Amino acid sequence: MTDFRFIPVTPHPLLSPYVAKIWVFESAGRLPAQERKLIVPNANLKLTLTCRNGIAARVGNKTFLQRENELTLTGLIDTPVTLDPCEDAQTGTIIIEFNPLGAYRFFHLRFTEVKNEITDLDSLAGNGVVTLRSQLAETGDTSLKLQLLQNFLVKQLEQSGADPVYDHCIQRITAANGLVTVAQLEKETGYSARWLNRKFTEHLGTSPKGLAEIIRFKQFYQAYSMGIPSQKLKAHIYQYYYDQSHFLRAFKRFTGTTPTELQSSLNELSTRNFTS
């Protein structure tokens, strides 16, 4: 078994409402070939700095290569992802995960364009990122890299404003674990489903319904990844899904496999994606 560590980092207080978590991932090398390198969608967008070695990621049928010292943004993911270091060598990566409330406050772009994509941040955010990446490459100190990244995000935040209607909808969907319909959001906000869908695709990259589906599944996968057998979870399925087949379709969509097939191959790489 390859030795790897997840080191949590406390976000800057100004970032904490929008950043789900910050962590440093360190690995002695690749996971064994028989290990599943699965990352399941958790509704967070990710800013990734590959400090040492690179990361190869497969999102759906696309492969992305994140090279050493590269700064990338991963858009909203609604399909299973597999990850592995490019080389079987020491690997170090800093990951900042933005909750659905957060990414639009830091990056001014059309988020539909980065959905299920991993994109070099230079091409998305201009000269400021080029300078930041140069500063990051010049220091080998992880603490300083974290400070540079968070300072950059604080400056980005200072230049943005809140969207109260969108923020309300995100908070409602999250608080209800995905059990909110677009019709309910229409009634609460006074805006049409068409307007809400456009706002969500601009700020997040998916519709309110698409986000609710990920959040709803996340509740089950969190429990499942903690080792609770799927048989014990069946009693709660009907609270979130029409029937068992509806749940199994969602499970296959977001993990690429069935609960039985996945149970025996879960590892910390898969489960820590859902822990704070």
N, C-alpha and C positions, 0 to 999 in steps of 0.2 A: 504494500500500500504506500503510495507517495505521500510524503509529509507535506501538509499545507496548513496555513493558519489564516484566520479571519480576525483582523484587529479593528474593533470599532473605534470611531472618532466622533467626538461631540461636535455638532455643527455650531458655527457662530450664531449667537442669539438672534441676529437679524435674519438669518437664513432658515432657522429652525421651523417656521410655519410652512415652508415650501420644500424643505429637504427631508425626505423620509429617513435617510441614513447616509453616513459616510463610513467607508471601511477600506482598509488596506488588505489586499490579498497577497500572500506570499506562498510560493510553492517550490519544492525542491526539483520538480520536473513534471512530466506528464503523468496523468493517471494511467494505471494499467489498461491495456487495450480492452479488457473485458468489462471495465467499469463504465457505467453510463454517465456521460458528462452533460447532464440535462439541466437546463434552466427554464423554468415554467413562467409564463407571463404573470407579473404581479402589479400591473398598471402604472409602474414607475418608469420614467425616462431616465437615461443614465449618461453621465459625463465620465469618461474613462481616460486615465493617463497610464500608458504602459511604460513603467519606469525601467524595467529590466526584462529582456526577452520580448517577445511579441505574443499576441493572442490570435488564434484562428477561430472564427465563429461561423457557424452555419445557421442561418435563419430561413426556415422553410427550405426552398430549393436554391438559395443563394449562399455563397461563401464570401466572408469578409476577412481581410487580413489587417489587424491592428499592429503596426510595426513599433519597435522600441522608440520611446520618447514621442509617440504620436498621441494627440489629444482628439478624442472622437465623441460624437453625440449619438447615442442609440435612441431612436424614436420609440413611440409606443409600439410594443410587441404584442401581437395576439396569436402567436404561433410558437411551438416549442423551439428552443435554441440549444445547440450543443457548442461547448467551448473546450479548447485545449491549448496549452502553450505551443508556439510555433516550433521551438526547439526543446528537446528533452534536457532542460537546464534550469538553473535558478530563475525564478520568475517573480516579478513584483509589479503590482497594479494598484492604483488608487481609483476607487469608484465612488462617485457622488450620485445618489439616486434622488430624483425630484418626484414628489408626489403629484397627482393629477392637478393639484391647485397651483403647482409651482413653475413648470418649465417656461410658460409663456411670459413670466415676469423677468426672465433672464435672457431669452433668445427671441429675437424678433424675426420670425420666419413663418412660412406656411408649414404647419406640422404634418399635414397630409403628405408632404414631399419626403419626410423622413420616417414615416410609419414603416415598420419592419425593415428599416435600413440602419446601417452603421456608417456615419459620414464624418470625414475629417472636418473638425470644427473650423479650420482656416477658411474653408469654402463657404461657411455659413455665417461667420461673425466678423470677418474682415481683419484689418490691420492690428487691432487690439489683441487678437488671439495670436497672431504671428509673434508679437512682442512677448506675450505671456509664454508661448511655447519655447522661445529662445531662453527666457529666464529659467524655466523649468528644467531645460536640458543642461544648463550651466551648473546646477547644484545637484549633488548626490544625496543631500539630506532630505529624508522623507518628510520630516516635520516642516521644513521650509517650503517644500513643494505644496504641502497641504495649506500652509499660510498663504502662499501666492494664489492658489486656486480659490480659496475662500475670499481673499481680498478682491479678486477679479469679480466674483459673483456679487459681492456687496456693492461694488460700483455699478454693475449691471442692474441690480435691483433699484438703486437710487435713481436710475434713469427711466424707470417704468412706472406704470400706474395700474391700479386694480380694476378688474371688470366685475362689479358687484353681482350682476345677474349670473354670470358664468360661475363665480365663486360660490354663490348660494346653491346652484345646482350640483356642483361637485360635492359640497358638504352634505347635501341631502342624500345623494347616492351613496356616499361613503358611510354616513351614519346609519343608513338603512341596510347596509351590507348588500347593496345592489337591488333591493326590493322596492324600487321606485319606478313608475312608468313615466313615459314622456308625457302622457295625458295629465298626470299629476303635476309635473313640472310646468306644463302649459298653464294650468289653473293657478298655481302658486305665483308664477312670474308675470302672467299676462302676455307672454310672448308665444308665438306659434311654434309648432314642432319644426317647421322648416327653418325658422330663425334660430332656434336652439341647436338644430343639427349643424347649421352653418357656423355658429359660434364655437361649438365643440370641435369641429374639424379644423378651424383656424387655430385654436388654442391648444389642442391636444392631439388631433390626428384621427379621431374616431368619433362616432356619434354618442349621445347619452346612452342609448341602448347598448352599444358596443362596450362602453366602459362598465355599465351595470353587469354585463355578462362576465367580464373578467373579475370584477369585485365579488360577484356571487360565487364564482368558482373558487376564488381565493380562500373563502371561508372553509371550504371542504379540504382544499389541498393543504392548508396550514395544519389542520387536525390530522390529516392523512400522513403528512410528512413527519409528524411527531410520533408516528407509530400506532395510531389508533386504527384497528382493522376496519376495512371497508364495511364489513357486516354490521359493526356497531354504529356506523354512520348512516345506515339505511333509514333509521327512524326519522332522520332530519331531512332526508332528500325531498320529501313532498312539500316542505316549507319553501324550498327554493326552485324546485323543478316539477314539471307536470307529472312525470313518472320516472321510473328507473332508466328507461331507454333514453329519455331526454338528458338525464344526468350522464349516462355513459357516452352519449354523443359529445357532450361538453368536455368530458374527461379526455376523450380521444383527440378532440380538436386542440386542447391546450397542452397535452403531454405527448401526443403522438402514439399512445399505447393505451392499454386497459389497466384498471386498478390491479388486477391479479399479476399481470406481466411486470408492472412497475414495482410492486411491493418488495420483491427480492433484490432489486438493483438500486434502491435509494441509497444515496451517500450524502455526506455533509455538504458537498458542492451543490447538490440539488436542494437540500432543505434550508441552508442558510440564506438563500435568496428570499425566504419568507420570514426571517427573523430580524428583529431590530438590533 
